Amino acid sequence: MQDTELLHEGLTLMGLGMGFVFVFLTVLVISVTLMSKLIGRFQPTPAAVPSSGNGKKATAAKSQNDEVLAVISAAVHRYRSSRRQ
């Protein structure tokens, strides 16, 4: 095989490979765009959450968060004090 034939085969293979990748990526972009539009069209709209003026739930969650924070702080303190010895 001559150098020019080898170069020609290499360029042909490179063009084929790049063309295949380009076509694949184009099909991928088109399919993702179509799926996005289909999901946007057929997905039901989310129901609005009614806001309740009840403050008991917020207070209960706040006290529970404070308790969790205290437990985590105690665990970290105990871990650090045991590592010093």
C-alpha positions as CSV (number, residue, x, y, z in Angstrom):
1,M,0.0,0.0,0.0
2,Q,1.2,3.4,-0.8
3,D,1.2,6.3,1.6
4,T,-1.4,8.2,-0.4
5,E,-3.8,5.2,-0.3
6,L,-3.2,4.8,3.4
7,L,-3.9,8.5,4.0
8,H,-7.0,8.3,1.9
9,E,-8.3,5.3,3.9
10,G,-7.5,7.1,7.1
11,L,-9.4,10.2,6.1
12,T,-12.3,8.2,4.9
13,L,-12.5,6.3,8.2
14,M,-12.2,9.6,10.1
15,G,-15.0,11.2,8.1
16,L,-17.2,8.2,8.6
17,G,-16.6,8.2,12.3
18,M,-17.2,11.9,12.7
19,G,-20.3,11.7,10.5
20,F,-21.7,8.9,12.6
21,V,-21.1,10.8,15.9
22,F,-22.6,13.9,14.4
23,V,-25.7,12.0,13.3
24,F,-26.0,10.2,16.6
25,L,-25.7,13.5,18.6
26,T,-28.3,15.2,16.4
27,V,-30.8,12.4,16.9
28,L,-30.1,12.5,20.6
29,V,-30.8,16.3,20.8
30,I,-33.9,16.0,18.8
31,S,-35.3,13.1,20.8
32,V,-34.6,14.8,24.1
33,T,-36.2,18.0,22.9
34,L,-39.3,16.1,21.7
35,M,-39.5,14.2,25.0
36,S,-39.3,17.4,27.0
37,K,-42.2,18.9,24.9
38,L,-44.3,15.8,25.3
39,I,-43.8,15.7,29.1
40,G,-44.6,19.4,29.3
41,R,-47.8,18.8,27.3
42,F,-49.1,15.7,29.1
43,Q,-47.9,16.3,32.6
44,P,-50.7,17.4,34.9
45,T,-50.4,20.8,36.5
46,P,-49.5,20.5,40.2
47,A,-52.3,21.2,42.6
48,A,-51.9,24.3,44.7
49,V,-51.3,23.7,48.3
50,P,-53.7,25.6,50.5
51,S,-51.9,27.7,53.1
52,S,-53.4,27.1,56.5
53,G,-53.1,29.7,59.2
54,N,-52.6,27.1,61.9
55,G,-49.3,27.8,63.7
56,K,-49.3,24.6,65.8
57,K,-47.6,22.6,63.1
58,A,-44.8,25.1,62.7
59,T,-44.2,25.2,66.4
60,A,-44.2,21.4,66.7
61,A,-41.7,21.2,63.9
62,K,-39.5,23.9,65.4
63,S,-39.4,22.1,68.8
64,Q,-38.6,18.8,67.1
65,N,-35.8,20.5,65.1
66,D,-34.4,22.0,68.4
67,E,-34.4,18.5,70.0
68,V,-32.6,16.9,67.0
69,L,-30.0,19.7,67.1
70,A,-29.4,19.2,70.8
71,V,-29.0,15.4,70.3
72,I,-26.5,15.9,67.5
73,S,-24.6,18.5,69.5
74,A,-24.3,16.1,72.4
75,A,-23.1,13.2,70.2
76,V,-20.5,15.4,68.6
77,H,-19.3,16.6,72.0
78,R,-19.1,13.1,73.3
79,Y,-17.2,11.9,70.2
80,R,-14.7,14.7,70.4
81,S,-14.1,14.2,74.1
82,S,-13.5,10.5,73.6
83,R,-11.0,11.1,70.8
84,R,-8.8,13.4,73.0
85,Q,-8.0,10.6,75.5
